[in-house]
Structures are given as C-alpha cells and as structure tokens.
Amino acid sequence: MSTRDPGNDPFTPGYGVVPQVFAGRQAEFADFEGVVLRRVAHGTYEPARLLTGDRGMGKTALLKQFEAEGREAGHWVARISAVRGDAALPDLVEAVVDALDEAGVAVRLPRAAKQALKRTTGITVGPTGIAVGDRAPSRSAVARWHKDLTAVLVGAAGLAREAGVALLAMLDEAQNIDRQSMGALFHAFQEAQSTTVTEHHDSGARLRHHLPLAIYVAGLPGLTSLLRAAGTTFGERARHVQLLALSDNDVGEAFTAFAATRGITVDADAGDAFVEVVGGYPYFLHVVGSRVWVAGDGPVITREQVVAGWEAARPTIEAFYEDRLKDITDTQRRYLEAAAALDESDRTSGAIAAALDATTESVGSTQQSLIDTHGLLRRSGRGKVAFTLPGMDRHLRG
C-alpha cells in the first residue's frame, strides 16, 4: 500500500524548477515543436517569441523544457538568465560559443565572429580550441556590442544551417538587463534574424533563405514597456505570448498525475477543492500540493486534507501577494482594492473609477502604471481589466 511522507513528496515549490509533470501550456508546446522549430530549421523566417508572465507562471520551467526538447532533437541551444543590472550580452555570446563547442564546430566560426567574440568575452577560438582571456570588455567593445553579437549569431546560425539544425537563443529574466545594453541586445536579435542566404536553384531562380535562428525572450509583464523605453522595436516585432493562469482542467489533471507518480489516488471532491484554492496559478499548485501531501499519509488524498493543506500554505501565499504589492503607492493599492471588490465581469475602467468616486481620466495614469510598470493588471477586453496574478483579488478582499 502506497503511503505519503515528506521524503516522497512529488511537488516542487519554487521558481524555475522543471516539475515531474508539466501542467498545461499545450498551445506553447505546439507552437514550439510544430511551428518554430519546423519553420526555422527549413530557413523560413519566424518572429522571436516574447514570453511574459508573473513570477511562478512557469516561464523559466517552460524555457528549460524547450531547451531539453531542442537538444533532444539535435538542435543547438544557448540559454542564459539575466541578473539585475546585467548586460547579458557577453553571457549570451559565451553561451552561443559553448553550444558550438559542444557540437565540435566552434573553430569554424567566421573570422569576423571570432573577433567579435574576443572583444565581448575575451574568448579566443583557434586551431587548438578555445582559450579564455580577460572577460571585461573595453569601452570600445561595449560601444559596438550590437554589431558584435550580430556577428556571432549570424556566424553560429550559418554553421547550424550547414549542419541541418537550428540555433535556439533563449534569454530569461530579460527585465533585469540594464537599459543601455537592452537596446543593443535586441537590436542585434533583429538584425541577425533578418539576415538571409541566397541560393541559385537549378531552374535559374534565386532562393532566399533565412538563417535557422530561433529566439525566445522571457520576462515579467512590465518587460514590454521596458523595451519601448530602451528604444527597441523588438517588442513590436516579436510574437507576444502571455502566460496566464492554467485552466481548471489542467490543474486537476496535474494534481492527479503528480499523486499517481507515487501510487496515490485523489478523491473526486479533493480534486475539486484543490482546483478551487489553487486558482490556476502554477506556483500555488506546488506550494499547496506539497502541504496537502503531508496533511495525511494514506493512499487516498481527501477533501479534508486539501483544506488542511490550504490552511498550512496560507501564510506563504499571503506573504507572496504582499511581496508583489510592496512597491506600489497607497493610491495604486486603493485602485486595486476597488477593482477586487467588483465582480470579474464588471471590472471596467469606468466602474473602478466610479467606485473610487473619480473620473476615468483622473485615475488613468494609476491604471497604466499598474499594467505597464508593476504588471499587476492586464487589459482583458474593451475597457476591461483583469488581475495578472490568480487569486490577487481574493487576497485584496481579505
């Protein structure tokens, strides 16, 4: 008979962890496997993907899963995660070269790409292999970063084309990149993706192919406004994929699947209760799921254990919401509280303003800041807004 204890807990509370069971995101996986990889590998232009979503929505886990699938299919992958104030560009250049080195083709980089590599990272690629030098770039190198990254990406993608594979460049936590570097970085992405190779067909026709370069960029909801402020049109050219809450069906299936990995059954009422408290938020699926797991030790998870798990997880969840609200003003919090007090179907700009005894115009900048700067709200239709974080409205109502 299967039993439960902390040692065999299948849930993994935390950020960026690839779970044993991947809940939902079927559309994103279908796009990656059936559209991006297929089109890019065949020399067809495919816009970069810009993934945005709040913390815990699964951006990092999704990129890691894409990386694993890309590698399994034989493609070359360069994935990095930016830290606050990071330039990111040298790290990405280094990751690209690591991918080429792993494929055994780094030495075949074009001369211009090798020179760019040395300027940005201090790495030298020669006949005997790769040598690491002074990583700190000079001021002249920083001034031409976008040209250098373009040269490396174009050179690497050219080698990928010769090998019949795609080069996947993945950048996570993009909101952390410093403003100056952000413009250079995304300008390089655009130039590299627009580079083409012309072939002469036997019929006499000239065929133009794009390099097999796929780009994924992930960040918090405010990333799009940061891109505009940095003077780059990447956000407009890329295909924006907003990671929102999981469906009830996805949460229920995932909960049952996680339990099944340990031979545990989920009672039907327990499954319904779990779906209700999680609210579609991937992070909470694991936070609450882990607490539910240790709320009992038998082979069946009951509704009572779900309720007990939710109560045990509540302090962590409340602290999580308050952490997301810590940087907003009192005026912005009142706006959110007014929105939370309304039914979801009634959350229009006008209704929220009326609840605050104000005009829509007078609170317009408050709403705009909550959407673009803080990423706590999103537009959900004509004149309507919705909370980005599942359950935030419940938290604000107390």
DANOR-V912284 format. One record per pair of residues at least 24 apart in sequence whose C-alpha atoms are under 10 Angstrom apart, sorted by the first residue. I is the first residue (numbers start at 1). J is the second residue. Records with the same first field share a line. If there is no record, write none. Layout:
I=J / J
This chain:
1=263 / 264 / 298 / 299
2=262 / 263 / 264 / 265 / 297 / 298 / 299 / 300
3=262 / 263 / 264 / 293 / 296 / 297 / 298 / 299 / 300
4=259 / 262 / 263 / 264 / 293 / 294 / 295 / 296 / 297 / 298 / 299 / 300 / 301
5=293 / 294 / 295 / 296 / 297 / 298
6=290 / 291 / 293 / 294 / 297
7=294
8=261 / 262 / 293 / 294
9=258 / 259 / 261 / 262 / 289 / 290 / 291 / 292 / 293 / 294
10=257 / 258 / 259 / 260 / 261 / 262 / 286 / 289 / 290 / 293
11=255 / 258 / 259 / 285 / 286 / 287 / 288 / 289 / 290 / 291 / 292 / 293
12=283 / 285 / 286 / 287 / 289 / 290
13=56 / 282 / 283 / 284 / 285 / 286 / 287 / 288 / 289 / 290 / 291
14=55 / 56 / 283 / 284 / 286 / 287
15=55 / 56 / 57 / 58 / 59 / 60 / 61 / 282 / 283
16=55 / 56 / 57 / 58 / 59 / 60 / 61 / 62 / 63 / 64 / 283
17=56 / 58 / 60 / 61 / 62 / 64
18=58 / 60 / 61 / 62 / 63 / 64 / 65
19=61 / 65 / 258 / 286
20=254 / 257 / 258 / 261
21=253 / 254 / 255 / 257 / 258 / 261
22=58 / 61 / 62 / 65 / 250 / 254 / 257 / 258 / 282
23=58 / 246 / 247 / 249 / 250 / 251 / 252 / 253 / 254 / 255 / 257 / 258 / 282 / 285
24=245 / 246 / 247 / 248 / 249 / 250 / 251 / 253 / 254 / 282
25=58 / 62 / 243 / 244 / 245 / 246 / 247 / 250
26=250
28=62 / 66 / 241 / 243
29=62 / 65 / 66 / 69
32=66 / 69 / 70 / 214 / 216
33=66 / 69 / 70 / 73
36=166 / 168 / 212 / 213 / 214 / 215
37=70 / 73 / 75 / 165 / 166 / 167 / 168 / 212 / 213 / 214
38=166 / 212
39=166 / 210 / 212 / 214
40=161 / 165 / 166 / 167 / 168 / 209 / 210 / 211 / 212 / 213 / 214
41=75 / 160 / 161 / 164 / 165 / 166 / 167 / 210 / 211 / 212 / 213 / 214
42=161 / 164 / 165 / 166 / 209 / 210 / 211 / 212
43=161 / 164 / 166 / 196 / 197 / 208 / 209 / 210 / 211 / 212 / 213
44=196 / 208 / 209 / 210 / 211 / 212 / 213
45=193 / 194 / 195 / 196 / 209 / 210 / 211 / 212 / 213 / 214
46=193 / 194 / 210 / 212 / 213 / 214 / 215 / 238 / 239
47=190 / 193 / 194 / 213 / 214 / 215 / 216 / 234 / 237 / 238 / 239 / 240
48=169 / 170 / 189 / 190 / 193 / 213 / 214 / 215 / 216 / 217 / 234 / 235 / 237 / 238 / 239 / 240
49=170 / 214 / 215 / 216 / 217 / 218 / 234 / 235 / 237 / 238 / 239 / 240 / 241
50=171 / 174 / 215 / 216 / 217 / 218 / 219 / 223 / 224 / 234 / 235 / 236 / 237 / 238 / 239 / 240 / 241 / 242
51=172 / 174 / 216 / 217 / 218 / 219 / 220 / 221 / 223 / 238 / 239 / 240 / 241 / 242 / 243
52=172 / 173 / 174 / 217 / 218 / 219 / 220 / 221 / 222 / 223 / 224 / 240 / 241 / 242 / 243 / 244 / 375
53=218 / 219 / 220 / 221 / 222 / 223 / 241 / 242 / 243 / 244 / 245 / 375 / 388 / 389
54=219 / 220 / 221 / 222 / 242 / 243 / 244 / 281 / 324 / 374 / 375 / 376 / 388 / 389 / 390
55=173 / 219 / 220 / 221 / 281 / 282 / 283 / 324 / 389
56=281 / 282 / 283 / 284 / 285 / 286 / 389
57=220 / 242 / 243 / 244 / 245 / 246 / 280 / 281 / 282 / 283 / 284 / 388 / 389 / 390
58=243 / 244 / 245 / 281 / 282 / 283
59=172 / 173 / 217 / 218 / 219 / 220 / 242 / 243
60=171 / 172 / 173 / 218 / 219
62=218
63=170 / 171 / 172 / 216 / 217 / 218
64=170 / 172
66=168 / 170 / 216
67=168 / 169 / 170
70=165 / 166 / 167 / 168
71=166 / 168
73=165 / 166
74=103 / 163 / 164 / 165 / 166 / 167
75=99 / 103 / 160 / 163 / 164 / 165 / 166 / 167 / 168
76=100 / 102 / 103 / 156 / 157 / 160 / 165 / 166 / 167 / 168 / 169 / 213
77=166 / 167 / 168 / 169 / 170 / 214
78=167 / 168 / 169 / 170 / 171 / 215
79=168 / 169 / 170 / 171 / 172 / 215 / 216 / 217
80=169 / 170 / 171 / 172 / 173 / 174 / 217
81=170 / 171 / 172 / 173 / 174 / 176 / 177 / 217 / 218 / 219
82=171 / 172 / 173 / 174 / 175 / 176 / 177 / 178 / 219
83=172 / 173 / 174 / 175 / 176 / 177 / 178
84=173 / 174 / 175 / 176 / 177 / 178
85=175 / 176 / 177 / 178 / 179 / 181
86=174 / 175 / 176 / 177 / 178 / 179 / 181 / 182
87=142 / 176 / 177 / 178 / 179 / 180 / 181 / 182 / 184 / 185
88=171 / 172 / 174 / 176 / 177 / 178 / 181 / 182 / 185
89=120 / 121 / 142 / 145 / 146 / 148 / 149 / 171 / 177 / 181 / 182 / 184 / 185 / 186 / 188
90=117 / 119 / 120 / 121 / 122 / 135 / 136 / 137 / 142 / 145 / 148 / 149 / 185
91=120 / 121 / 171
92=121 / 149 / 152 / 153 / 169 / 170 / 171 / 185
93=117 / 118 / 120 / 121 / 123 / 148 / 149 / 150 / 151 / 152 / 153 / 169
94=120 / 121 / 122 / 123 / 152
95=169 / 170
96=149 / 152 / 153 / 156 / 157 / 167 / 168 / 169
97=123 / 125 / 130 / 152 / 153 / 156
98=130
99=156 / 167 / 168
100=156 / 157 / 159 / 160 / 167
101=125 / 129 / 130
103=160 / 163
104=129
105=156 / 159 / 160 / 163
106=130 / 155 / 156 / 159
108=155 / 156 / 159
109=151 / 152 / 154 / 155 / 156 / 157 / 158 / 159
110=151 / 152 / 154 / 155 / 156 / 158 / 159
111=151 / 152 / 155
112=148 / 151 / 152 / 155
113=147 / 148 / 149 / 150 / 151 / 152 / 153 / 154 / 155 / 156
114=148 / 151 / 152 / 155
115=148 / 151 / 152
116=141 / 144 / 145 / 146 / 147 / 148 / 149 / 150 / 151 / 152
117=148 / 149 / 151 / 152
118=148
119=144 / 145 / 148
120=144 / 145 / 148 / 149
142=180 / 181 / 184
143=180 / 181 / 184
144=184
145=181 / 184 / 185 / 187 / 188
146=181 / 182 / 183 / 184 / 185 / 186 / 187 / 188 / 189 / 191 / 192
147=184 / 185 / 187 / 188 / 191 / 192
148=184 / 185 / 188
149=184 / 185 / 186 / 187 / 188 / 189 / 191 / 192
150=184 / 185 / 186 / 187 / 188 / 189 / 190 / 191 / 192 / 193 / 195
151=188 / 191 / 192
152=188 / 192
153=188 / 189 / 191 / 192 / 193 / 211 / 213
154=188 / 189 / 191 / 192 / 193 / 194 / 195 / 196 / 211 / 212 / 213
155=192 / 211
156=211 / 212 / 213
157=192 / 193 / 195 / 210 / 211 / 212 / 213 / 214
158=196 / 197 / 210 / 211 / 212 / 213
159=211 / 212
160=211 / 212 / 213
161=197 / 209 / 210 / 211 / 212 / 213
162=212
164=212
165=212 / 213
166=211 / 212 / 213 / 214
167=211 / 212 / 213 / 214 / 215
168=212 / 213 / 214 / 215 / 216
169=213 / 214 / 215 / 216 / 217
170=214 / 215 / 216 / 217 / 218
171=215 / 216 / 217 / 218 / 219
172=216 / 217 / 218 / 219 / 220
173=217 / 218 / 219 / 220 / 223
174=217 / 218 / 219 / 220 / 223 / 226 / 227
175=217 / 218 / 219 / 220 / 221 / 222 / 223 / 224 / 225 / 226 / 227
176=219 / 220 / 223 / 226
177=226
178=226 / 230
179=226 / 227 / 229 / 230 / 231
180=230 / 231
181=230
182=226 / 227 / 229 / 230 / 231 / 232
183=226 / 227 / 228 / 229 / 230 / 231 / 232 / 233 / 234
184=230 / 231 / 232
185=232 / 234
186=217 / 227 / 230 / 231 / 232 / 233 / 234 / 235
187=231 / 232 / 233 / 234
188=234
189=213 / 214 / 215 / 234
190=215 / 232 / 233 / 234 / 237 / 238
218=242
220=373 / 374 / 375
221=371 / 372 / 373 / 374 / 375 / 376 / 377 / 378 / 388
222=369 / 370 / 371 / 372 / 373 / 374 / 375 / 376
223=372 / 373 / 374 / 375
224=372 / 373
225=371 / 372 / 373
226=372 / 373
242=388
243=388
244=280 / 281 / 282 / 388 / 389 / 390
245=278 / 279 / 280 / 281 / 282 / 388 / 389 / 390 / 391
246=278 / 279 / 280 / 281 / 282 / 285 / 390
247=275 / 279 / 280 / 281
248=272 / 274 / 275 / 276 / 278 / 279 / 280 / 281
249=275 / 280
250=275 / 280 / 282
251=275 / 276 / 278 / 279 / 280 / 281 / 282 / 285
252=276 / 278 / 280 / 285
254=282 / 285
255=285 / 286 / 289
256=301
258=286 / 289
259=289 / 293 / 299 / 300 / 301
262=299
263=299 / 300
264=293 / 297 / 298 / 299 / 300 / 301
265=298 / 299 / 300 / 301 / 302
266=299 / 300 / 301 / 302 / 303
267=300 / 301 / 302 / 303
268=301 / 302 / 303
269=301 / 302 / 303 / 304 / 306
270=300 / 301 / 302 / 303 / 304 / 305 / 306 / 307
271=301 / 302 / 303 / 306
272=303 / 306
273=302 / 303 / 304 / 305 / 306 / 307 / 310
274=302 / 303 / 305 / 306 / 307 / 309 / 310
275=306
277=306 / 307 / 310 / 391
278=310 / 390 / 391
279=389 / 390 / 391 / 392
280=389 / 390 / 391
281=389 / 390 / 391
282=390
283=317
284=310 / 313 / 316 / 317 / 390 / 391
287=312 / 313 / 314 / 316 / 317
288=312 / 313 / 314 / 316 / 317
289=313
317=391 / 395
318=392 / 395 / 396 / 398
321=389 / 391 / 392 / 395 / 396
322=392 / 395 / 396
324=374 / 375 / 376 / 389 / 392
325=374 / 376 / 392
327=374
328=369 / 370 / 373 / 374 / 376
329=366
331=363 / 366
332=363 / 365 / 366 / 367 / 369 / 370
333=366 / 370 / 396
334=396
335=363 / 366 / 367 / 370
336=366 / 367 / 370 / 376 / 377 / 387 / 392 / 393 / 396 / 397
337=392 / 393 / 394 / 395 / 396 / 397 / 398
338=393 / 396 / 397
339=377 / 385 / 386 / 387 / 393 / 396 / 397
340=386 / 387 / 391 / 392 / 393 / 394 / 395 / 396 / 397
341=393 / 394 / 396 / 397
342=393 / 397
343=393
344=384 / 385 / 386 / 387 / 393
345=384 / 385 / 386
346=384 / 385 / 386
347=380 / 383 / 384 / 385 / 386 / 387
348=379 / 380 / 381 / 382 / 383 / 384 / 385 / 386
349=379 / 382 / 383 / 384 / 385
350=383 / 384
351=383 / 384
352=384 / 385
